[in-house]
Every structure is written in structure tokens, then in C-alpha cells.
Amino acid sequence: MAKKKRVVKKRPAVKSKSVSKSKSSVKPQSRIERIFSKYKLSLVIKNLVVFVLLFLISWILYAVVISKESVLSSFFGFLWVVFAFVSLAFFIAMLVLLLLKWMRR
């Protein structure tokens, strides 16, 4: 038995209608307004607080609680350095966002 070939009909090209937006209702945002937002600032502050607390906890465990000969001492020594750098990065990001907020005014 021979198979029948299917005939595929081509659809006619449909032109899409262009919808124009009124330029008066759209306010262009400056670059500073696009970068700065209250959500970003609150997120940076929240993360800064979390990593500062982690830094302090790991530094206290390294310096006071755990003896210097144990493996945990070197682990917490590494952790407090990492958390210190991450906290510093969030602090710099917070300063940048506050500077952008100040420049926006």
C-alpha cells in the first residue's frame, strides 16, 4: 500500500497591527532612578546585617571559645575572614545606593 502525501496549505500572511503609545504618558527614567530603588536598598541592608552577625559569631568562636590547636579553630578563622569581606562588599554597595539616592535629589 502506498502512503498518501499530505498537502499542506499555506496560510496567508497576516500583518500585525502596530499599537502606538502616547509619548506624553510615558516618563523617561534617568539612569540613576533605574539603578536605585527602595527594594534594593532594603535588601542590601538586610544582607549586610546578616553577614555582620555571621562575622561576629565566627570571630568570637575563633578568638574566644575554641582552642587554637583544633581543626575548628582554623575553620572559624577562615569563615570570619570570608564573612568580613562579604560584609565589606555589602557595606560598599549600601554606600553606593545611598550616594545614588542623594544624587537623585
PDB file as gemmi writes it, atoms N, CA and C in Angstrom:
CRYST1    1.000    1.000    1.000  90.00  90.00  90.00 P 1                      
ATOM      1  N   MET A   1       0.826  -1.183   0.000  1.00  0.00           N  
ATOM      2  CA  MET A   1       0.000   0.000   0.000  1.00  0.00           C  
ATOM      3  C   MET A   1       0.869   1.245   0.000  1.00  0.00           C  
ATOM      4  N   ALA A   2       0.527   2.115  -0.835  1.00  0.00           N  
ATOM      5  CA  ALA A   2       1.287   3.367  -0.925  1.00  0.00           C  
ATOM      6  C   ALA A   2       0.659   4.399   0.003  1.00  0.00           C  
ATOM      7  N   LYS A   3       1.556   5.161   0.673  1.00  0.00           N  
ATOM      8  CA  LYS A   3       1.058   6.196   1.575  1.00  0.00           C  
ATOM      9  C   LYS A   3       0.666   7.423   0.778  1.00  0.00           C  
ATOM     10  N   LYS A   4      -0.388   8.069   1.241  1.00  0.00           N  
ATOM     11  CA  LYS A   4      -0.829   9.285   0.585  1.00  0.00           C  
ATOM     12  C   LYS A   4      -0.026  10.467   1.117  1.00  0.00           C  
ATOM     13  N   LYS A   5       0.325  11.384   0.248  1.00  0.00           N  
ATOM     14  CA  LYS A   5       1.038  12.588   0.662  1.00  0.00           C  
ATOM     15  C   LYS A   5       0.039  13.613   1.166  1.00  0.00           C  
ATOM     16  N   ARG A   6       0.412  14.218   2.279  1.00  0.00           N  
ATOM     17  CA  ARG A   6      -0.451  15.259   2.822  1.00  0.00           C  
ATOM     18  C   ARG A   6      -0.132  16.584   2.130  1.00  0.00           C  
ATOM     19  N   VAL A   7      -1.154  17.275   1.837  1.00  0.00           N  
ATOM     20  CA  VAL A   7      -0.989  18.587   1.215  1.00  0.00           C  
ATOM     21  C   VAL A   7      -1.107  19.632   2.320  1.00  0.00           C  
ATOM     22  N   VAL A   8      -0.057  20.434   2.453  1.00  0.00           N  
ATOM     23  CA  VAL A   8      -0.057  21.469   3.481  1.00  0.00           C  
ATOM     24  C   VAL A   8      -0.410  22.784   2.810  1.00  0.00           C  
ATOM     25  N   LYS A   9      -1.481  23.381   3.305  1.00  0.00           N  
ATOM     26  CA  LYS A   9      -1.913  24.657   2.750  1.00  0.00           C  
ATOM     27  C   LYS A   9      -1.169  25.778   3.477  1.00  0.00           C  
ATOM     28  N   LYS A  10      -0.712  26.728   2.708  1.00  0.00           N  
ATOM     29  CA  LYS A  10      -0.024  27.869   3.290  1.00  0.00           C  
ATOM     30  C   LYS A  10      -1.056  28.882   3.762  1.00  0.00           C  
ATOM     31  N   ARG A  11      -0.797  29.411   4.948  1.00  0.00           N  
ATOM     32  CA  ARG A  11      -1.683  30.445   5.472  1.00  0.00           C  
ATOM     33  C   ARG A  11      -1.314  31.788   4.854  1.00  0.00           C  
ATOM     34  N   PRO A  12      -2.292  32.592   4.628  1.00  0.00           N  
ATOM     35  CA  PRO A  12      -1.977  33.921   4.093  1.00  0.00           C  
ATOM     36  C   PRO A  12      -1.268  34.758   5.165  1.00  0.00           C  
ATOM     37  N   ALA A  13      -0.345  35.560   4.740  1.00  0.00           N  
ATOM     38  CA  ALA A  13       0.423  36.392   5.680  1.00  0.00           C  
ATOM     39  C   ALA A  13      -0.498  37.436   6.290  1.00  0.00           C  
ATOM     40  N   VAL A  14      -0.500  37.478   7.615  1.00  0.00           N  
ATOM     41  CA  VAL A  14      -1.327  38.429   8.330  1.00  0.00           C  
ATOM     42  C   VAL A  14      -0.421  39.519   8.871  1.00  0.00           C  
ATOM     43  N   LYS A  15      -0.736  40.736   8.537  1.00  0.00           N  
ATOM     44  CA  LYS A  15       0.058  41.853   9.028  1.00  0.00           C  
ATOM     45  C   LYS A  15      -0.412  42.221  10.428  1.00  0.00           C  
ATOM     46  N   SER A  16       0.549  42.388  11.318  1.00  0.00           N  
ATOM     47  CA  SER A  16       0.182  42.754  12.680  1.00  0.00           C  
ATOM     48  C   SER A  16      -0.057  44.254  12.747  1.00  0.00           C  
ATOM     49  N   LYS A  17      -1.014  44.589  13.549  1.00  0.00           N  
ATOM     50  CA  LYS A  17      -1.333  45.997  13.724  1.00  0.00           C  
ATOM     51  C   LYS A  17      -0.371  46.603  14.728  1.00  0.00           C  
ATOM     52  N   SER A  18       0.159  47.723  14.404  1.00  0.00           N  
ATOM     53  CA  SER A  18       1.086  48.380  15.333  1.00  0.00           C  
ATOM     54  C   SER A  18       0.290  49.293  16.250  1.00  0.00           C  
ATOM     55  N   VAL A  19       0.568  49.157  17.525  1.00  0.00           N  
ATOM     56  CA  VAL A  19      -0.104  49.969  18.529  1.00  0.00           C  
ATOM     57  C   VAL A  19       0.888  51.026  18.978  1.00  0.00           C  
ATOM     58  N   SER A  20       0.512  52.254  18.797  1.00  0.00           N  
ATOM     59  CA  SER A  20       1.425  53.331  19.191  1.00  0.00           C  
ATOM     60  C   SER A  20       1.067  53.813  20.585  1.00  0.00           C  
ATOM     61  N   LYS A  21       2.103  54.021  21.379  1.00  0.00           N  
ATOM     62  CA  LYS A  21       1.904  54.522  22.735  1.00  0.00           C  
ATOM     63  C   LYS A  21       2.070  56.028  22.713  1.00  0.00           C  
ATOM     64  N   SER A  22       1.279  56.673  23.519  1.00  0.00           N  
ATOM     65  CA  SER A  22       1.411  58.127  23.577  1.00  0.00           C  
ATOM     66  C   SER A  22       2.659  58.475  24.374  1.00  0.00           C  
ATOM     67  N   LYS A  23       3.448  59.358  23.835  1.00  0.00           N  
ATOM     68  CA  LYS A  23       4.708  59.707  24.457  1.00  0.00           C  
ATOM     69  C   LYS A  23       4.524  60.585  25.675  1.00  0.00           C  
ATOM     70  N   SER A  24       3.406  61.252  25.786  1.00  0.00           N  
ATOM     71  CA  SER A  24       3.200  62.156  26.912  1.00  0.00           C  
ATOM     72  C   SER A  24       2.956  61.397  28.213  1.00  0.00           C  
ATOM     73  N   SER A  25       2.394  60.176  28.144  1.00  0.00           N  
ATOM     74  CA  SER A  25       2.098  59.433  29.365  1.00  0.00           C  
ATOM     75  C   SER A  25       3.315  58.668  29.893  1.00  0.00           C  
ATOM     76  N   VAL A  26       4.288  58.385  29.043  1.00  0.00           N  
ATOM     77  CA  VAL A  26       5.461  57.633  29.458  1.00  0.00           C  
ATOM     78  C   VAL A  26       6.549  58.622  29.845  1.00  0.00           C  
ATOM     79  N   LYS A  27       6.969  58.534  31.103  1.00  0.00           N  
ATOM     80  CA  LYS A  27       8.018  59.426  31.590  1.00  0.00           C  
ATOM     81  C   LYS A  27       9.341  58.687  31.527  1.00  0.00           C  
ATOM     82  N   PRO A  28      10.312  59.202  30.808  1.00  0.00           N  
ATOM     83  CA  PRO A  28      11.600  58.503  30.736  1.00  0.00           C  
ATOM     84  C   PRO A  28      12.322  58.558  32.078  1.00  0.00           C  
ATOM     85  N   GLN A  29      12.879  57.430  32.474  1.00  0.00           N  
ATOM     86  CA  GLN A  29      13.604  57.365  33.731  1.00  0.00           C  
ATOM     87  C   GLN A  29      15.072  57.641  33.482  1.00  0.00           C  
ATOM     88  N   SER A  30      15.647  58.352  34.422  1.00  0.00           N  
ATOM     89  CA  SER A  30      17.079  58.570  34.312  1.00  0.00           C  
ATOM     90  C   SER A  30      17.803  57.304  34.739  1.00  0.00           C  
ATOM     91  N   ARG A  31      19.074  57.259  34.448  1.00  0.00           N  
ATOM     92  CA  ARG A  31      19.866  56.064  34.769  1.00  0.00           C  
ATOM     93  C   ARG A  31      19.946  55.855  36.276  1.00  0.00           C  
ATOM     94  N   ILE A  32      20.040  56.936  37.037  1.00  0.00           N  
ATOM     95  CA  ILE A  32      20.118  56.839  38.494  1.00  0.00           C  
ATOM     96  C   ILE A  32      18.828  56.279  39.061  1.00  0.00           C  
ATOM     97  N   GLU A  33      17.685  56.703  38.527  1.00  0.00           N  
ATOM     98  CA  GLU A  33      16.408  56.201  39.030  1.00  0.00           C  
ATOM     99  C   GLU A  33      16.226  54.718  38.726  1.00  0.00           C  
ATOM    100  N   ARG A  34      16.790  54.238  37.611  1.00  0.00           N  
ATOM    101  CA  ARG A  34      16.667  52.817  37.290  1.00  0.00           C  
ATOM    102  C   ARG A  34      17.531  51.958  38.203  1.00  0.00           C  
ATOM    103  N   ILE A  35      18.694  52.483  38.614  1.00  0.00           N  
ATOM    104  CA  ILE A  35      19.593  51.704  39.462  1.00  0.00           C  
ATOM    105  C   ILE A  35      19.115  51.701  40.902  1.00  0.00           C  
ATOM    106  N   PHE A  36      18.732  52.872  41.403  1.00  0.00           N  
ATOM    107  CA  PHE A  36      18.343  52.968  42.807  1.00  0.00           C  
ATOM    108  C   PHE A  36      16.875  52.620  42.981  1.00  0.00           C  
ATOM    109  N   SER A  37      16.575  51.826  44.001  1.00  0.00           N  
ATOM    110  CA  SER A  37      15.202  51.581  44.413  1.00  0.00           C  
ATOM    111  C   SER A  37      15.208  51.255  45.897  1.00  0.00           C  
ATOM    112  N   LYS A  38      14.082  51.489  46.532  1.00  0.00           N  
ATOM    113  CA  LYS A  38      13.983  51.217  47.964  1.00  0.00           C  
ATOM    114  C   LYS A  38      14.119  49.728  48.245  1.00  0.00           C  
ATOM    115  N   TYR A  39      13.635  48.901  47.319  1.00  0.00           N  
ATOM    116  CA  TYR A  39      13.742  47.458  47.488  1.00  0.00           C  
ATOM    117  C   TYR A  39      15.197  47.019  47.511  1.00  0.00           C  
ATOM    118  N   LYS A  40      15.999  47.564  46.586  1.00  0.00           N  
ATOM    119  CA  LYS A  40      17.409  47.186  46.542  1.00  0.00           C  
ATOM    120  C   LYS A  40      18.135  47.634  47.802  1.00  0.00           C  
ATOM    121  N   LEU A  41      17.832  48.838  48.269  1.00  0.00           N  
ATOM    122  CA  LEU A  41      18.487  49.339  49.467  1.00  0.00           C  
ATOM    123  C   LEU A  41      18.114  48.500  50.685  1.00  0.00           C  
ATOM    124  N   SER A  42      16.848  48.141  50.820  1.00  0.00           N  
ATOM    125  CA  SER A  42      16.447  47.319  51.966  1.00  0.00           C  
ATOM    126  C   SER A  42      17.058  45.925  51.891  1.00  0.00           C  
ATOM    127  N   LEU A  43      17.194  45.383  50.682  1.00  0.00           N  
ATOM    128  CA  LEU A  43      17.815  44.074  50.510  1.00  0.00           C  
ATOM    129  C   LEU A  43      19.295  44.110  50.886  1.00  0.00           C  
ATOM    130  N   VAL A  44      19.988  45.171  50.491  1.00  0.00           N  
ATOM    131  CA  VAL A  44      21.402  45.304  50.823  1.00  0.00           C  
ATOM    132  C   VAL A  44      21.588  45.468  52.325  1.00  0.00           C  
ATOM    133  N   ILE A  45      20.741  46.264  52.966  1.00  0.00           N  
ATOM    134  CA  ILE A  45      20.859  46.462  54.415  1.00  0.00           C  
ATOM    135  C   ILE A  45      20.584  45.160  55.162  1.00  0.00           C  
ATOM    136  N   LYS A  46      19.566  44.418  54.709  1.00  0.00           N  
ATOM    137  CA  LYS A  46      19.247  43.138  55.364  1.00  0.00           C  
ATOM    138  C   LYS A  46      20.413  42.161  55.246  1.00  0.00           C  
ATOM    139  N   ASN A  47      20.997  42.056  54.061  1.00  0.00           N  
ATOM    140  CA  ASN A  47      22.131  41.156  53.865  1.00  0.00           C  
ATOM    141  C   ASN A  47      23.365  41.632  54.631  1.00  0.00           C  
ATOM    142  N   LEU A  48      23.549  42.937  54.721  1.00  0.00           N  
ATOM    143  CA  LEU A  48      24.667  43.473  55.492  1.00  0.00           C  
ATOM    144  C   LEU A  48      24.549  43.085  56.962  1.00  0.00           C  
ATOM    145  N   VAL A  49      23.370  43.211  57.519  1.00  0.00           N  
ATOM    146  CA  VAL A  49      23.158  42.850  58.925  1.00  0.00           C  
ATOM    147  C   VAL A  49      23.405  41.355  59.142  1.00  0.00           C  
ATOM    148  N   VAL A  50      22.921  40.522  58.230  1.00  0.00           N  
ATOM    149  CA  VAL A  50      23.107  39.073  58.367  1.00  0.00           C  
ATOM    150  C   VAL A  50      24.586  38.709  58.338  1.00  0.00           C  
ATOM    151  N   PHE A  51      25.337  39.254  57.396  1.00  0.00           N  
ATOM    152  CA  PHE A  51      26.738  38.879  57.285  1.00  0.00           C  
ATOM    153  C   PHE A  51      27.605  39.501  58.381  1.00  0.00           C  
ATOM    154  N   VAL A  52      27.202  40.654  58.892  1.00  0.00           N  
ATOM    155  CA  VAL A  52      27.933  41.208  60.043  1.00  0.00           C  
ATOM    156  C   VAL A  52      27.720  40.319  61.265  1.00  0.00           C  
ATOM    157  N   LEU A  53      26.498  39.851  61.466  1.00  0.00           N  
ATOM    158  CA  LEU A  53      26.244  38.939  62.589  1.00  0.00           C  
ATOM    159  C   LEU A  53      27.016  37.625  62.420  1.00  0.00           C  
ATOM    160  N   LEU A  54      27.036  37.080  61.218  1.00  0.00           N  
ATOM    161  CA  LEU A  54      27.809  35.854  60.985  1.00  0.00           C  
ATOM    162  C   LEU A  54      29.298  36.090  61.207  1.00  0.00           C  
ATOM    163  N   PHE A  55      29.785  37.250  60.784  1.00  0.00           N  
ATOM    164  CA  PHE A  55      31.179  37.602  61.011  1.00  0.00           C  
ATOM    165  C   PHE A  55      31.489  37.658  62.511  1.00  0.00           C  
ATOM    166  N   LEU A  56      30.631  38.322  63.259  1.00  0.00           N  
ATOM    167  CA  LEU A  56      30.875  38.448  64.703  1.00  0.00           C  
ATOM    168  C   LEU A  56      30.821  37.096  65.410  1.00  0.00           C  
ATOM    169  N   ILE A  57      29.869  36.266  65.042  1.00  0.00           N  
ATOM    170  CA  ILE A  57      29.760  34.939  65.663  1.00  0.00           C  
ATOM    171  C   ILE A  57      30.986  34.091  65.357  1.00  0.00           C  
ATOM    172  N   SER A  58      31.403  34.071  64.102  1.00  0.00           N  
ATOM    173  CA  SER A  58      32.562  33.247  63.753  1.00  0.00           C  
ATOM    174  C   SER A  58      33.851  33.811  64.351  1.00  0.00           C  
ATOM    175  N   TRP A  59      33.960  35.121  64.456  1.00  0.00           N  
ATOM    176  CA  TRP A  59      35.152  35.725  65.060  1.00  0.00           C  
ATOM    177  C   TRP A  59      35.217  35.424  66.558  1.00  0.00           C  
ATOM    178  N   ILE A  60      34.071  35.491  67.241  1.00  0.00           N  
ATOM    179  CA  ILE A  60      34.035  35.161  68.674  1.00  0.00           C  
ATOM    180  C   ILE A  60      34.374  33.695  68.877  1.00  0.00           C  
ATOM    181  N   LEU A  61      33.827  32.811  68.050  1.00  0.00           N  
ATOM    182  CA  LEU A  61      34.156  31.388  68.175  1.00  0.00           C  
ATOM    183  C   LEU A  61      35.632  31.133  67.901  1.00  0.00           C  
ATOM    184  N   TYR A  62      36.215  31.846  66.958  1.00  0.00           N  
ATOM    185  CA  TYR A  62      37.631  31.671  66.636  1.00  0.00           C  
ATOM    186  C   TYR A  62      38.516  32.201  67.763  1.00  0.00           C  
ATOM    187  N   ALA A  63      38.208  33.376  68.270  1.00  0.00           N  
ATOM    188  CA  ALA A  63      39.103  34.039  69.210  1.00  0.00           C  
ATOM    189  C   ALA A  63      38.940  33.555  70.646  1.00  0.00           C  
ATOM    190  N   VAL A  64      37.746  33.250  71.065  1.00  0.00           N  
ATOM    191  CA  VAL A  64      37.495  33.017  72.485  1.00  0.00           C  
ATOM    192  C   VAL A  64      37.156  31.567  72.806  1.00  0.00           C  
ATOM    193  N   VAL A  65      36.207  31.002  72.123  1.00  0.00           N  
ATOM    194  CA  VAL A  65      35.609  29.739  72.548  1.00  0.00           C  
ATOM    195  C   VAL A  65      36.470  28.530  72.210  1.00  0.00           C  
ATOM    196  N   ILE A  66      36.948  28.420  70.996  1.00  0.00           N  
ATOM    197  CA  ILE A  66      37.616  27.208  70.538  1.00  0.00           C  
ATOM    198  C   ILE A  66      39.124  27.347  70.736  1.00  0.00           C  
ATOM    199  N   SER A  67      39.755  26.259  71.196  1.00  0.00           N  
ATOM    200  CA  SER A  67      41.199  26.293  71.410  1.00  0.00           C  
ATOM    201  C   SER A  67      41.929  26.390  70.076  1.00  0.00           C  
ATOM    202  N   LYS A  68      43.130  26.927  70.095  1.00  0.00           N  
ATOM    203  CA  LYS A  68      43.879  27.196  68.866  1.00  0.00           C  
ATOM    204  C   LYS A  68      44.395  25.930  68.166  1.00  0.00           C  
ATOM    205  N   GLU A  69      44.463  24.806  68.862  1.00  0.00           N  
ATOM    206  CA  GLU A  69      45.016  23.592  68.267  1.00  0.00           C  
ATOM    207  C   GLU A  69      43.994  22.789  67.464  1.00  0.00           C  
ATOM    208  N   SER A  70      42.738  23.076  67.597  1.00  0.00           N  
ATOM    209  CA  SER A  70      41.725  22.240  66.946  1.00  0.00           C  
ATOM    210  C   SER A  70      41.527  22.641  65.482  1.00  0.00           C  
ATOM    211  N   VAL A  71      40.925  21.731  64.747  1.00  0.00           N  
ATOM    212  CA  VAL A  71      40.625  21.963  63.341  1.00  0.00           C  
ATOM    213  C   VAL A  71      39.540  23.031  63.212  1.00  0.00           C  
ATOM    214  N   LEU A  72      38.629  23.050  64.170  1.00  0.00           N  
ATOM    215  CA  LEU A  72      37.556  24.040  64.137  1.00  0.00           C  
ATOM    216  C   LEU A  72      38.096  25.460  64.239  1.00  0.00           C  
ATOM    217  N   SER A  73      39.203  25.634  64.909  1.00  0.00           N  
ATOM    218  CA  SER A  73      39.795  26.956  65.039  1.00  0.00           C  
ATOM    219  C   SER A  73      40.206  27.499  63.672  1.00  0.00           C  
ATOM    220  N   SER A  74      40.844  26.686  62.877  1.00  0.00           N  
ATOM    221  CA  SER A  74      41.232  27.148  61.539  1.00  0.00           C  
ATOM    222  C   SER A  74      40.011  27.336  60.642  1.00  0.00           C  
ATOM    223  N   PHE A  75      38.985  26.490  60.819  1.00  0.00           N  
ATOM    224  CA  PHE A  75      37.755  26.634  60.046  1.00  0.00           C  
ATOM    225  C   PHE A  75      37.059  27.956  60.348  1.00  0.00           C  
ATOM    226  N   PHE A  76      36.900  28.266  61.645  1.00  0.00           N  
ATOM    227  CA  PHE A  76      36.260  29.527  62.009  1.00  0.00           C  
ATOM    228  C   PHE A  76      37.149  30.723  61.700  1.00  0.00           C  
ATOM    229  N   GLY A  77      38.457  30.534  61.698  1.00  0.00           N  
ATOM    230  CA  GLY A  77      39.357  31.593  61.275  1.00  0.00           C  
ATOM    231  C   GLY A  77      39.165  31.939  59.808  1.00  0.00           C  
ATOM    232  N   PHE A  78      38.991  30.920  58.990  1.00  0.00           N  
ATOM    233  CA  PHE A  78      38.711  31.138  57.572  1.00  0.00           C  
ATOM    234  C   PHE A  78      37.336  31.779  57.385  1.00  0.00           C  
ATOM    235  N   LEU A  79      36.346  31.303  58.139  1.00  0.00           N  
ATOM    236  CA  LEU A  79      34.989  31.824  57.998  1.00  0.00           C  
ATOM    237  C   LEU A  79      34.888  33.298  58.353  1.00  0.00           C  
ATOM    238  N   TRP A  80      35.563  33.724  59.432  1.00  0.00           N  
ATOM    239  CA  TRP A  80      35.403  35.129  59.804  1.00  0.00           C  
ATOM    240  C   TRP A  80      36.063  36.047  58.794  1.00  0.00           C  
ATOM    241  N   VAL A  81      37.114  35.584  58.128  1.00  0.00           N  
ATOM    242  CA  VAL A  81      37.726  36.401  57.079  1.00  0.00           C  
ATOM    243  C   VAL A  81      36.782  36.515  55.873  1.00  0.00           C  
ATOM    244  N   VAL A  82      36.177  35.408  55.478  1.00  0.00           N  
ATOM    245  CA  VAL A  82      35.243  35.421  54.343  1.00  0.00           C  
ATOM    246  C   VAL A  82      34.039  36.299  54.654  1.00  0.00           C  
ATOM    247  N   PHE A  83      33.457  36.132  55.837  1.00  0.00           N  
ATOM    248  CA  PHE A  83      32.295  36.942  56.207  1.00  0.00           C  
ATOM    249  C   PHE A  83      32.652  38.418  56.334  1.00  0.00           C  
ATOM    250  N   ALA A  84      33.869  38.721  56.739  1.00  0.00           N  
ATOM    251  CA  ALA A  84      34.298  40.114  56.824  1.00  0.00           C  
ATOM    252  C   ALA A  84      34.354  40.737  55.430  1.00  0.00           C  
ATOM    253  N   PHE A  85      34.886  40.015  54.437  1.00  0.00           N  
ATOM    254  CA  PHE A  85      34.939  40.554  53.082  1.00  0.00           C  
ATOM    255  C   PHE A  85      33.554  40.700  52.464  1.00  0.00           C  
ATOM    256  N   VAL A  86      32.677  39.744  52.720  1.00  0.00           N  
ATOM    257  CA  VAL A  86      31.320  39.844  52.180  1.00  0.00           C  
ATOM    258  C   VAL A  86      30.580  41.006  52.834  1.00  0.00           C  
ATOM    259  N   SER A  87      30.768  41.194  54.134  1.00  0.00           N  
ATOM    260  CA  SER A  87      30.151  42.325  54.829  1.00  0.00           C  
ATOM    261  C   SER A  87      30.676  43.643  54.286  1.00  0.00           C  
ATOM    262  N   LEU A  88      31.956  43.698  54.007  1.00  0.00           N  
ATOM    263  CA  LEU A  88      32.542  44.903  53.432  1.00  0.00           C  
ATOM    264  C   LEU A  88      31.958  45.186  52.049  1.00  0.00           C  
ATOM    265  N   ALA A  89      31.731  44.150  51.262  1.00  0.00           N  
ATOM    266  CA  ALA A  89      31.136  44.327  49.934  1.00  0.00           C  
ATOM    267  C   ALA A  89      29.710  44.870  50.037  1.00  0.00           C  
ATOM    268  N   PHE A  90      28.916  44.353  50.973  1.00  0.00           N  
ATOM    269  CA  PHE A  90      27.558  44.867  51.148  1.00  0.00           C  
ATOM    270  C   PHE A  90      27.576  46.289  51.706  1.00  0.00           C  
ATOM    271  N   PHE A  91      28.556  46.620  52.524  1.00  0.00           N  
ATOM    272  CA  PHE A  91      28.671  47.983  53.037  1.00  0.00           C  
ATOM    273  C   PHE A  91      28.981  48.956  51.899  1.00  0.00           C  
ATOM    274  N   ILE A  92      29.869  48.559  51.002  1.00  0.00           N  
ATOM    275  CA  ILE A  92      30.189  49.414  49.854  1.00  0.00           C  
ATOM    276  C   ILE A  92      28.972  49.555  48.937  1.00  0.00           C  
ATOM    277  N   ALA A  93      28.219  48.478  48.739  1.00  0.00           N  
ATOM    278  CA  ALA A  93      27.005  48.545  47.920  1.00  0.00           C  
ATOM    279  C   ALA A  93      25.976  49.465  48.561  1.00  0.00           C  
ATOM    280  N   MET A  94      25.857  49.427  49.876  1.00  0.00           N  
ATOM    281  CA  MET A  94      24.931  50.315  50.567  1.00  0.00           C  
ATOM    282  C   MET A  94      25.350  51.771  50.394  1.00  0.00           C  
ATOM    283  N   LEU A  95      26.662  52.046  50.495  1.00  0.00           N  
ATOM    284  CA  LEU A  95      27.138  53.413  50.299  1.00  0.00           C  
ATOM    285  C   LEU A  95      26.864  53.907  48.883  1.00  0.00           C  
ATOM    286  N   VAL A  96      27.042  53.050  47.898  1.00  0.00           N  
ATOM    287  CA  VAL A  96      26.769  53.425  46.511  1.00  0.00           C  
ATOM    288  C   VAL A  96      25.296  53.739  46.322  1.00  0.00           C  
ATOM    289  N   LEU A  97      24.415  52.902  46.866  1.00  0.00           N  
ATOM    290  CA  LEU A  97      22.984  53.149  46.722  1.00  0.00           C  
ATOM    291  C   LEU A  97      22.560  54.424  47.442  1.00  0.00           C  
ATOM    292  N   LEU A  98      23.133  54.691  48.605  1.00  0.00           N  
ATOM    293  CA  LEU A  98      22.815  55.930  49.303  1.00  0.00           C  
ATOM    294  C   LEU A  98      23.336  57.143  48.542  1.00  0.00           C  
ATOM    295  N   LEU A  99      24.495  57.012  47.918  1.00  0.00           N  
ATOM    296  CA  LEU A  99      25.031  58.099  47.101  1.00  0.00           C  
ATOM    297  C   LEU A  99      24.132  58.357  45.890  1.00  0.00           C  
ATOM    298  N   LEU A 100      23.629  57.304  45.259  1.00  0.00           N  
ATOM    299  CA  LEU A 100      22.711  57.468  44.142  1.00  0.00           C  
ATOM    300  C   LEU A 100      21.405  58.124  44.589  1.00  0.00           C  
ATOM    301  N   LYS A 101      20.944  57.769  45.768  1.00  0.00           N  
ATOM    302  CA  LYS A 101      19.732  58.404  46.306  1.00  0.00           C  
ATOM    303  C   LYS A 101      19.968  59.885  46.538  1.00  0.00           C  
ATOM    304  N   TRP A 102      21.136  60.214  47.050  1.00  0.00           N  
ATOM    305  CA  TRP A 102      21.466  61.610  47.310  1.00  0.00           C  
ATOM    306  C   TRP A 102      21.606  62.380  45.991  1.00  0.00           C  
ATOM    307  N   MET A 103      22.170  61.772  44.962  1.00  0.00           N  
ATOM    308  CA  MET A 103      22.342  62.438  43.670  1.00  0.00           C  
ATOM    309  C   MET A 103      21.019  62.624  42.940  1.00  0.00           C  
ATOM    310  N   ARG A 104      20.057  61.780  43.228  1.00  0.00           N  
ATOM    311  CA  ARG A 104      18.755  61.866  42.567  1.00  0.00           C  
ATOM    312  C   ARG A 104      18.006  63.120  42.978  1.00  0.00           C  
ATOM    313  N   ARG A 105      18.220  63.580  44.180  1.00  0.00           N  
ATOM    314  CA  ARG A 105      17.512  64.761  44.672  1.00  0.00           C  
ATOM    315  C   ARG A 105      18.057  65.979  44.081  1.00  0.00           C  
TER     316      ARG A 105                                                      
END                                                                             
